[in-house]
Amino acid sequence: MRTRVNVLAARCACVLVVTVSAPLHAQDIVLRAGTLLDGRGGVSRSVNVIVEGSRVKSVGPSSGARVWYDLSRLTVLPGLIDTHVHIANHFGKNGRATSEGERPEESMLYEAENAYAMLVNGFTTTQSIGARLDVPLRAAISRGMLPGPRLLTSIAPIDETTGTPDQIRQFVRQIVAEGADVVKIFASKSIREGGGQSLTQAQIDAACDEAKKSGKRTWVHAHADSAVRAAVLAGCWAVTHGTQVNDDTLGLMAARGVFFEPNVGLLLQNYLENKDRYLGIGNFTESGFALMEKGVPQSLAMFKRALAVKGLKLIMGTDAGAGAHGQNAREIVYRVQIGGQSPMDAINGATSLAAEAIGLMDTIGVIAPGFEADLIGVDGDPLTDITALRRVRFVMKGGTVLKNVAP
């Protein structure tokens, strides 16, 4: 543990040097991009991005201005957004996917490590669905005291044990008072238990309605088609998974403007790759793993059908747990290489569209004047080689450089 603390402290110290010194710069910061993807589908070549404080001041042709960061050999794009992680989940002292026997401060260090791993791999914003440990981590990152992505959290979920519709409404009010950014709803069982609908229409209606009254978005875990449809009919904001969804319900999602976050390229693969570290914990049984193995091709087939639905808002989310943090871009790569999604659509789904889904469309997800200066530089052109998103050489979040190993 002493080594783990020392490593984290060293990382934090490096970031704090940048954080403290950045406001002292009297001049604007100028970055030169060889290729720039703006997050909305626009592509520019040989442009300067001028950053003033934490925001983008201008984007335009290269000029004679002093260049602070020469990224002319990289592709620059907005910081990536993962709309669904479990940032507190980690492999503990015994190498297993559990925090059993840990003190709270130990668990927090693991969570901070996950945050750092995502940040240096290009994810400058994430939404954790969610744990109470997220709240102090969110505050520390916001203060600039820990390196990590901008963090939103649901704190605690609604499931079949939460109670009646009235009790669910009370629970929503409670977690909003605790600082929840989004309300998580388990409308179906885990895929390891078959994914059947687990909440009634009345319960889902109550959760989504109360969240709306509180000004909060809802994120609905749903595998069964009936659970997805119930969430859409309830006016919920976003649905995740959707493994068993049919084409009619996909069309209904598109018509109602519901965001859809399928997980096809990292979630189940990570579980299967780390089977020995999960097996025997909760519903991670042999039968559960057999269902997950079947779920990989099932999810892929569903994703390909979803791509054909006009107007469906497909956003990037991984449901990353222990073992997956920092590998988030695998989801995007899989969607393009195996799922057949266009690289530009996949990138937009992880930038501007994802920003809209988490309620920050006027702040992040786009490289344009007035937006937060969240920018990354990758080695290669992701429009022709999507794996470039796994070769992150430069990371700026809110005008502060957190990583710079550009050639």
C-alpha positions as CSV (number, residue, x, y, z in Angstrom):
1,M,0.0,0.0,0.0
2,R,2.9,2.4,0.7
3,T,4.1,2.1,-2.9
4,R,0.5,2.6,-4.2
5,V,0.2,5.8,-2.1
6,N,3.6,7.1,-3.1
7,V,2.9,6.6,-6.8
8,L,-0.4,8.4,-6.6
9,A,1.1,11.2,-4.6
10,A,3.8,11.6,-7.3
11,R,1.2,11.7,-10.0
12,C,-0.8,14.3,-8.1
13,A,2.3,16.4,-7.5
14,C,3.0,16.6,-11.2
15,V,-0.5,17.7,-12.0
16,L,-0.5,20.3,-9.2
17,V,2.6,21.9,-10.6
18,V,0.7,22.5,-13.9
19,T,-2.5,23.5,-12.1
20,V,-0.7,26.2,-10.0
21,S,1.4,27.6,-12.8
22,A,-1.2,27.8,-15.5
23,P,-3.1,30.8,-14.2
24,L,0.2,32.8,-14.0
25,H,0.6,32.8,-17.8
26,A,-0.1,36.3,-19.1
27,Q,-0.3,35.0,-22.7
28,D,-2.9,32.8,-24.3
29,I,-1.8,29.1,-24.8
30,V,-1.5,28.2,-28.5
31,L,-1.7,24.6,-29.7
32,R,-1.0,23.7,-33.3
33,A,-3.0,20.7,-34.6
34,G,-2.0,18.8,-37.7
35,T,-5.5,17.5,-38.0
36,L,-8.4,18.7,-35.9
37,L,-11.7,16.8,-35.4
38,D,-14.1,19.3,-33.8
39,G,-16.5,16.7,-32.3
40,R,-19.4,17.7,-34.5
41,G,-18.2,16.1,-37.7
42,G,-15.9,18.9,-38.8
43,V,-12.3,18.3,-40.0
44,S,-9.6,20.9,-40.3
45,R,-5.9,20.8,-41.2
46,S,-3.0,22.8,-39.9
47,V,-4.9,24.9,-37.4
48,N,-4.2,26.7,-34.2
49,V,-6.3,26.3,-31.1
50,I,-5.9,29.3,-28.8
51,V,-6.8,28.7,-25.1
52,E,-7.5,31.4,-22.7
53,G,-7.8,30.2,-19.1
54,S,-9.9,27.1,-19.1
55,R,-11.7,27.7,-22.4
56,V,-11.1,27.7,-26.1
57,K,-10.7,31.3,-27.3
58,S,-10.4,30.6,-31.0
59,V,-9.8,28.0,-33.7
60,G,-8.3,29.1,-37.0
61,P,-5.5,28.8,-39.5
62,S,-1.9,28.6,-38.3
63,S,-0.4,32.0,-37.8
64,G,2.8,33.5,-36.6
65,A,1.8,33.3,-32.9
66,R,4.1,31.5,-30.6
67,V,3.1,27.8,-30.3
68,W,3.2,26.4,-26.9
69,Y,2.3,22.9,-27.9
70,D,3.2,21.6,-31.4
71,L,0.8,18.8,-32.1
72,S,1.2,19.0,-35.9
73,R,2.0,15.3,-36.1
74,L,-1.1,14.3,-34.2
75,T,-4.8,14.4,-34.6
76,V,-6.5,16.7,-32.1
77,L,-10.0,16.1,-30.9
78,P,-12.2,16.9,-27.9
79,G,-11.5,15.0,-24.7
80,L,-13.4,11.7,-24.9
81,I,-16.5,11.0,-22.7
82,D,-17.6,7.7,-21.2
83,T,-21.2,8.1,-20.1
84,H,-21.2,4.9,-18.0
85,V,-18.5,3.6,-15.7
86,H,-18.3,2.2,-12.2
87,I,-15.2,4.1,-11.1
88,A,-15.1,2.6,-7.6
89,N,-14.9,-1.0,-8.8
90,H,-11.4,-2.5,-8.7
91,F,-9.3,-5.5,-8.0
92,G,-8.6,-5.5,-4.3
93,K,-5.7,-6.8,-2.2
94,N,-6.2,-10.4,-3.1
95,G,-6.5,-9.6,-6.8
96,R,-10.2,-10.3,-6.8
97,A,-13.0,-7.9,-7.9
98,T,-14.0,-7.0,-4.4
99,S,-13.2,-4.4,-1.7
100,E,-13.7,-6.8,1.1
101,G,-11.4,-6.0,4.0
102,E,-10.4,-2.6,2.8
103,R,-10.5,0.6,4.8
104,P,-12.4,3.4,3.2
105,E,-9.2,5.3,2.5
106,E,-7.8,2.3,0.7
107,S,-10.9,2.0,-1.5
108,M,-10.7,5.7,-2.3
109,L,-7.1,5.3,-3.5
110,Y,-8.2,2.5,-5.8
111,E,-11.0,4.8,-7.1
112,A,-8.5,7.6,-7.7
113,E,-6.2,5.3,-9.6
114,N,-9.1,4.4,-11.9
115,A,-9.8,8.0,-12.5
116,Y,-6.2,8.7,-13.4
117,A,-6.1,5.7,-15.7
118,M,-9.0,7.0,-17.7
119,L,-7.7,10.6,-17.8
120,V,-4.3,9.8,-19.2
121,N,-5.9,7.6,-21.8
122,G,-7.9,10.5,-23.2
123,F,-11.2,10.5,-21.2
124,T,-11.6,13.9,-19.7
125,T,-15.2,13.4,-18.5
126,T,-17.0,10.4,-17.2
127,Q,-20.3,9.5,-15.5
128,S,-20.1,7.0,-12.7
129,I,-23.2,4.8,-12.2
130,G,-22.4,5.0,-9.2
131,A,-21.2,4.8,-5.6
132,R,-21.2,7.0,-2.5
133,L,-17.4,7.1,-2.7
134,D,-17.8,9.0,-5.9
135,V,-18.9,12.1,-4.1
136,P,-15.6,13.0,-2.3
137,L,-13.6,11.9,-5.4
138,R,-15.8,14.2,-7.5
139,A,-15.0,17.1,-5.1
140,A,-11.3,16.5,-5.0
141,I,-11.1,16.3,-8.8
142,S,-13.1,19.5,-9.1
143,R,-10.8,21.3,-6.7
144,G,-7.8,20.3,-8.8
145,M,-6.3,18.2,-6.0
146,L,-6.5,14.9,-7.8
147,P,-5.9,14.1,-11.5
148,G,-9.0,12.7,-13.0
149,P,-11.8,13.2,-15.5
150,R,-14.6,15.6,-14.8
151,L,-16.9,13.3,-12.8
152,L,-20.7,12.9,-12.5
153,T,-22.3,10.3,-10.3
154,S,-25.6,8.6,-9.6
155,I,-24.4,7.8,-6.0
156,A,-26.8,4.8,-5.5
157,P,-29.3,3.0,-7.8
158,I,-33.0,2.2,-7.7
159,D,-33.8,-1.5,-8.0
160,E,-36.5,-4.0,-7.1
161,T,-35.6,-3.6,-3.4
162,T,-36.2,0.2,-3.3
163,G,-39.9,-0.3,-2.8
164,T,-43.3,1.0,-3.9
165,P,-43.6,3.9,-6.4
166,D,-44.0,6.3,-3.4
167,Q,-40.9,4.9,-1.8
168,I,-39.0,5.2,-5.1
169,R,-40.0,8.9,-5.3
170,Q,-38.7,9.4,-1.8
171,F,-35.4,7.7,-2.7
172,V,-34.9,9.9,-5.7
173,R,-35.4,13.0,-3.6
174,Q,-32.9,11.6,-1.1
175,I,-30.0,10.9,-3.5
176,V,-30.6,14.3,-5.3
177,A,-30.2,15.9,-1.9
178,E,-27.0,14.0,-1.5
179,G,-25.7,15.5,-4.7
180,A,-26.6,13.0,-7.4
181,D,-26.1,14.3,-11.0
182,V,-28.2,11.5,-12.5
183,V,-30.6,8.8,-11.3
184,K,-29.8,5.2,-12.0
185,I,-32.6,2.7,-12.4
186,F,-32.3,-1.1,-12.7
187,A,-35.3,-2.0,-14.7
188,S,-34.1,-5.5,-15.5
189,K,-32.0,-8.1,-13.9
190,S,-28.3,-8.6,-14.8
191,I,-27.5,-10.4,-18.0
192,R,-26.0,-13.1,-15.7
193,E,-29.5,-13.7,-14.4
194,G,-31.2,-13.7,-17.8
195,G,-31.9,-9.9,-18.0
196,G,-35.7,-10.2,-17.3
197,Q,-37.7,-7.1,-16.4
198,S,-37.5,-6.4,-12.6
199,L,-39.5,-3.2,-12.1
200,T,-43.1,-2.6,-13.0
201,Q,-44.2,0.2,-15.3
202,A,-45.5,2.1,-12.3
203,Q,-42.2,1.9,-10.5
204,I,-40.3,3.1,-13.6
205,D,-42.8,5.9,-14.2
206,A,-42.4,7.1,-10.6
207,A,-38.6,7.1,-10.8
208,C,-38.4,9.0,-14.1
209,D,-41.1,11.4,-13.2
210,E,-39.6,12.3,-9.8
211,A,-36.2,12.7,-11.4
212,K,-37.6,15.1,-13.9
213,K,-39.3,17.1,-11.2
214,S,-35.8,17.4,-9.5
215,G,-34.2,18.5,-12.8
216,K,-32.2,15.3,-13.1
217,R,-31.6,12.8,-15.9
218,T,-32.3,9.1,-15.7
219,W,-30.1,6.3,-16.8
220,V,-31.9,2.9,-17.1
221,H,-30.2,-0.5,-17.0
222,A,-32.4,-2.7,-19.2
223,H,-31.7,-5.9,-21.1
224,A,-35.2,-7.2,-21.8
225,D,-37.1,-5.6,-24.6
226,S,-40.1,-5.0,-22.2
227,A,-37.9,-3.2,-19.7
228,V,-36.4,-0.9,-22.5
229,R,-39.9,-0.2,-23.8
230,A,-41.2,0.6,-20.3
231,A,-38.4,3.1,-19.8
232,V,-39.1,4.8,-23.1
233,L,-42.8,5.0,-22.3
234,A,-42.0,6.5,-18.9
235,G,-40.1,9.3,-20.5
236,C,-36.7,8.3,-19.2
237,W,-33.6,10.0,-20.5
238,A,-31.3,7.2,-21.5
239,V,-31.2,3.4,-21.7
240,T,-28.1,1.3,-21.3
241,H,-27.4,-2.3,-22.5
242,G,-30.6,-3.2,-24.5
243,T,-29.2,-6.6,-25.3
244,Q,-32.6,-8.1,-26.0
245,V,-34.3,-5.1,-27.6
246,N,-36.3,-5.5,-30.8
247,D,-36.5,-3.3,-33.8
248,D,-39.8,-1.8,-33.0
249,T,-38.5,-0.6,-29.6
250,L,-35.4,0.8,-31.2
251,G,-37.6,2.8,-33.5
252,L,-39.6,4.0,-30.5
253,M,-36.4,5.1,-28.8
254,A,-35.4,7.1,-31.8
255,A,-38.9,8.7,-32.2
256,R,-38.9,9.7,-28.5
257,G,-35.3,11.0,-28.5
258,V,-34.1,8.6,-25.9
259,F,-30.3,8.2,-25.7
260,F,-29.1,4.6,-26.2
261,E,-25.9,3.4,-24.7
262,P,-25.2,-0.2,-25.8
263,N,-22.1,-1.9,-24.5
264,V,-20.6,-4.3,-27.0
265,G,-16.8,-4.0,-27.1
266,L,-15.4,-4.0,-23.5
267,L,-17.9,-4.9,-20.8
268,L,-18.5,-8.6,-21.3
269,Q,-15.0,-9.1,-22.8
270,N,-13.4,-7.7,-19.7
271,Y,-15.4,-10.1,-17.5
272,L,-14.5,-13.1,-19.6
273,E,-10.8,-12.1,-19.8
274,N,-10.7,-11.8,-16.0
275,K,-13.0,-14.7,-15.2
276,D,-10.8,-16.1,-12.4
277,R,-10.9,-12.7,-10.6
278,Y,-14.7,-12.5,-10.7
279,L,-15.9,-16.1,-10.5
280,G,-17.7,-16.8,-7.2
281,I,-18.5,-13.2,-6.4
282,G,-22.3,-12.5,-6.3
283,N,-23.9,-13.6,-9.6
284,F,-20.6,-14.3,-11.3
285,T,-21.2,-18.0,-11.4
286,E,-20.4,-20.5,-14.1
287,S,-24.0,-20.2,-15.5
288,G,-23.6,-16.4,-15.4
289,F,-20.4,-16.6,-17.4
290,A,-22.1,-18.9,-19.9
291,L,-24.8,-16.3,-20.4
292,M,-22.2,-13.6,-20.8
293,E,-20.4,-15.6,-23.5
294,K,-23.7,-15.9,-25.4
295,G,-24.3,-12.2,-24.8
296,V,-21.2,-11.1,-26.8
297,P,-22.6,-12.1,-30.3
298,Q,-26.1,-11.2,-29.1
299,S,-25.0,-7.6,-28.2
300,L,-23.1,-7.3,-31.5
301,A,-26.1,-8.3,-33.6
302,M,-28.3,-5.9,-31.6
303,F,-25.8,-3.1,-32.2
304,K,-25.7,-3.7,-36.0
305,R,-29.5,-3.5,-36.0
306,A,-29.4,-0.3,-33.9
307,L,-27.1,1.3,-36.5
308,A,-29.8,0.9,-39.1
309,V,-32.3,2.9,-37.1
310,K,-32.5,6.4,-38.4
311,G,-32.2,9.1,-35.8
312,L,-31.3,6.8,-32.9
313,K,-28.9,8.6,-30.5
314,L,-26.1,6.1,-30.0
315,I,-23.7,7.3,-27.4
316,M,-20.5,5.9,-26.0
317,G,-20.5,4.1,-22.7
318,T,-18.6,1.1,-21.4
319,D,-20.1,0.1,-18.0
320,A,-16.4,-0.3,-17.1
321,G,-15.7,-2.1,-13.9
322,A,-12.7,-3.7,-12.3
323,G,-10.0,-4.3,-15.0
324,A,-11.5,-2.1,-17.6
325,H,-10.7,1.5,-16.5
326,G,-8.2,3.0,-18.9
327,Q,-9.2,0.7,-21.6
328,N,-12.4,2.6,-22.4
329,A,-11.5,3.3,-26.0
330,R,-11.8,-0.4,-26.7
331,E,-15.5,0.1,-26.9
332,I,-15.1,2.7,-29.7
333,V,-12.6,0.6,-31.6
334,Y,-14.9,-2.5,-31.5
335,R,-17.9,-0.5,-32.6
336,V,-16.0,0.6,-35.7
337,Q,-13.9,-2.5,-36.5
338,I,-16.4,-5.2,-35.6
339,G,-19.8,-3.4,-35.4
340,G,-19.5,-1.5,-38.6
341,Q,-20.1,2.0,-37.3
342,S,-18.5,4.9,-39.2
343,P,-15.4,6.3,-37.4
344,M,-16.9,9.8,-37.4
345,D,-20.2,8.7,-35.9
346,A,-18.4,6.7,-33.2
347,I,-16.2,9.7,-32.3
348,N,-19.2,12.1,-32.2
349,G,-20.9,9.5,-30.0
350,A,-18.0,9.9,-27.5
351,T,-17.8,13.7,-27.8
352,S,-20.6,16.1,-28.7
353,L,-23.5,13.6,-28.5
354,A,-22.2,12.1,-25.2
355,A,-21.9,15.7,-23.9
356,E,-25.6,16.2,-24.7
357,A,-26.5,12.9,-23.0
358,I,-24.9,14.0,-19.8
359,G,-26.3,17.5,-19.9
360,L,-23.1,19.3,-20.7
361,M,-23.6,20.0,-24.4
362,D,-22.9,23.7,-24.0
363,T,-19.6,23.1,-22.1
364,I,-17.7,20.1,-23.4
365,G,-17.5,17.7,-26.3
366,V,-16.7,20.2,-29.0
367,I,-13.6,22.2,-29.9
368,A,-15.0,25.6,-30.5
369,P,-14.8,29.1,-28.9
370,G,-16.4,29.3,-25.5
371,F,-16.2,25.5,-24.7
372,E,-14.0,24.1,-22.1
373,A,-10.5,23.4,-23.3
374,D,-10.7,19.6,-23.1
375,L,-8.5,18.4,-25.9
376,I,-6.5,15.3,-26.6
377,G,-3.9,14.5,-29.3
378,V,-3.6,10.9,-30.7
379,D,-1.0,9.3,-32.8
380,G,-2.6,8.6,-36.2
381,D,-5.8,9.4,-37.9
382,P,-8.8,7.8,-36.2
383,L,-10.9,8.3,-39.3
384,T,-8.8,5.8,-41.1
385,D,-7.4,3.9,-38.2
386,I,-9.7,4.0,-35.2
387,T,-7.1,2.3,-33.0
388,A,-5.4,5.7,-32.9
389,L,-7.7,6.5,-30.0
390,R,-5.7,4.1,-28.0
391,R,-2.5,6.0,-28.7
392,V,-3.1,9.2,-26.7
393,R,0.0,11.4,-26.5
394,F,-1.5,14.7,-25.2
395,V,-4.3,15.5,-22.7
396,M,-5.5,18.9,-21.8
397,K,-8.5,19.3,-19.4
398,G,-10.0,22.7,-18.7
399,G,-6.8,24.4,-20.1
400,T,-4.4,22.4,-17.9
401,V,-2.0,20.0,-19.6
402,L,-2.1,16.6,-17.8
403,K,-0.1,14.6,-20.3
404,N,2.3,15.6,-23.0
405,V,4.4,12.9,-24.7
406,A,3.9,14.2,-28.2
407,P,6.6,13.4,-30.7
